[in-house]
Amino acid sequence: MSRGKRSNKPSFVRLDRRLLRSPAYKALKPSAIAVYIQILYGYNGNNGTKSKPIVCPYSKMGLAPATVKKALDELVRLGFIKFVQRGGLYNQPNSYELRQDWQHWQPPKTKANFRK
């Protein structure tokens, strides 16, 4: 019995130390990290660009749709992904482009609260 064609692609998601130590990654909520890993799981080396986006439906994320929506908004705001095409109509999945803008993100400066 044949199990089908096997791929030579790695069966893991690569997270660089540079990414893990970045202020943008440290600012992510756990749900956003889970969603980002699911999107990266769909990356095969040839996709993840505007012309060949990663397609990942909400059902593969393993979280409630409202939680996924908030996590995706956070990933866009911090520069991890960009929507190429939003799904919704006729149950089409969203398409994402991987971005490197997170490297330049800095946490907002806050004023120290001084007591008078």
C-alpha positions as CSV (number, residue, x, y, z in Angstrom):
1,M,0.0,0.0,0.0
2,S,1.3,3.4,-0.9
3,R,1.0,6.2,1.5
4,G,1.1,8.8,-1.1
5,K,3.8,11.2,-2.1
6,R,6.0,12.4,0.8
7,S,7.3,15.9,0.9
8,N,10.9,16.8,1.6
9,K,9.7,19.9,3.4
10,P,10.4,20.2,7.1
11,S,7.5,19.4,9.4
12,F,8.2,22.2,11.9
13,V,7.7,25.9,12.2
14,R,10.8,28.0,12.4
15,L,10.9,30.7,15.0
16,D,14.2,32.7,14.9
17,R,15.8,33.9,18.1
18,R,15.6,37.4,16.7
19,L,11.9,37.0,16.4
20,L,11.5,35.6,19.9
21,R,13.6,38.3,21.5
22,S,11.9,41.2,19.7
23,P,9.7,43.7,21.5
24,A,6.8,43.0,19.1
25,Y,6.8,39.3,19.8
26,K,6.9,39.9,23.5
27,A,3.9,42.2,23.2
28,L,1.8,39.5,21.6
29,K,-1.0,37.9,23.5
30,P,-0.9,34.0,23.7
31,S,-3.8,33.7,21.3
32,A,-2.0,35.9,18.8
33,I,1.1,33.7,19.1
34,A,-1.1,30.6,18.5
35,V,-2.7,32.1,15.4
36,Y,0.7,33.2,14.1
37,I,2.1,29.7,14.5
38,Q,-0.9,28.3,12.6
39,I,-0.3,30.8,9.7
40,L,3.4,29.9,9.7
41,Y,2.5,26.2,9.5
42,G,0.9,27.0,6.1
43,Y,4.2,28.5,4.9
44,N,6.0,26.1,2.5
45,G,8.9,28.3,1.3
46,N,7.1,29.3,-1.9
47,N,4.2,31.2,-0.5
48,G,3.7,34.0,2.0
49,T,4.0,36.8,-0.6
50,K,1.4,39.1,-2.1
51,S,1.3,37.1,-5.3
52,K,1.3,33.7,-3.5
53,P,-0.4,34.3,-0.1
54,I,-0.9,31.8,2.7
55,V,-4.5,30.6,2.9
56,C,-5.5,29.6,6.5
57,P,-9.2,29.4,7.4
58,Y,-10.5,30.2,10.9
59,S,-11.4,26.5,11.4
60,K,-7.7,25.5,11.4
61,M,-6.8,28.0,14.1
62,G,-8.5,26.0,16.9
63,L,-9.9,29.1,18.7
64,A,-13.2,30.9,18.8
65,P,-13.8,33.1,15.7
66,A,-13.9,36.3,17.9
67,T,-10.5,35.4,19.5
68,V,-9.0,34.7,16.1
69,K,-10.3,38.1,14.8
70,K,-8.7,39.9,17.7
71,A,-5.4,38.0,17.3
72,L,-5.3,38.7,13.5
73,D,-5.9,42.4,14.2
74,E,-3.0,42.4,16.7
75,L,-0.7,40.6,14.2
76,V,-1.5,43.1,11.5
77,R,-1.0,46.1,13.9
78,L,2.4,44.8,15.1
79,G,3.6,44.0,11.5
80,F,3.7,40.2,11.4
81,I,1.1,39.7,8.7
82,K,-0.9,41.6,6.1
83,F,-4.3,40.6,4.7
84,V,-4.0,40.0,0.9
85,Q,-7.7,39.0,0.6
86,R,-10.3,38.9,3.2
87,G,-12.7,35.9,3.1
88,G,-16.2,35.9,4.4
89,L,-18.4,35.8,1.3
90,Y,-19.3,32.3,0.4
91,N,-17.1,31.0,3.3
92,Q,-13.8,31.8,1.6
93,P,-10.8,31.8,3.9
94,N,-8.5,34.8,4.4
95,S,-5.2,35.0,2.6
96,Y,-2.1,36.4,4.4
97,E,1.2,37.8,3.4
98,L,4.1,37.4,5.9
99,R,5.7,40.7,6.8
100,Q,8.9,41.7,8.5
101,D,7.7,45.0,9.9
102,W,7.7,43.6,13.4
103,Q,11.5,44.2,13.4
104,H,11.0,48.0,13.5
105,W,8.1,48.0,16.0
106,Q,8.7,49.6,19.3
107,P,6.4,49.8,22.3
108,P,4.6,53.1,22.7
109,K,6.3,55.5,25.1
110,T,4.3,56.2,28.2
111,K,4.7,59.1,30.6
112,A,5.6,58.3,34.2
113,N,2.8,59.1,36.6
114,F,4.2,61.5,39.2
115,R,2.4,62.2,42.4
116,K,1.9,65.9,43.2
